[in-house]
Amino acid sequence: MARKEAVVSIVESGNEVLLVKKIKDGTSLMSDKWHLPGETKIDGEPDEEAVHRGLREETRILVAKPVYLTTSKSPKGTLLKWYRCEALTRQLIPGDDAVDAQWADKDNVANVCDAEAVAMWPQAIREYFRLVN
């Protein structure tokens, strides 16, 4: 069985970052919580395609070419590949498993996101959001 992989996207528009809130299903780790958008990859799907597909499905926005930042593992062992990209569109229309989406000031992202989600961010992402002294 192949290892489960996902992509996580830091989508910027000016000084704002995209956040999503997943449906309340009781099974997903981020159920009913605000966090950076992520998408489980389909077998063999390239990372870049997964970023674009996930953002289209969850928010209907389009983004420029994703730039790789780092890799980490989720508590369940999923390999997470982190990307940054610029939004080409800003109108958010939640869909798929996202019930809401918003733009948050980059300096406030860690305060809006669920504390459990922030605690799982790898060092490079914590540094990106200036959470490391």
Secondary structure, DSSP 8 states (H G I E B T S, - for coil): ----EEEEEEEEETTEEEEEEE---SSSTTBT-EE--EEE--TT--HHHHHHHHHHHHH---B---EEEEEEE-TT--EEEEEEEEBS-------TTEEEEEEEEGGGHHHHS-HHHHHTS-HHHHHHTT---
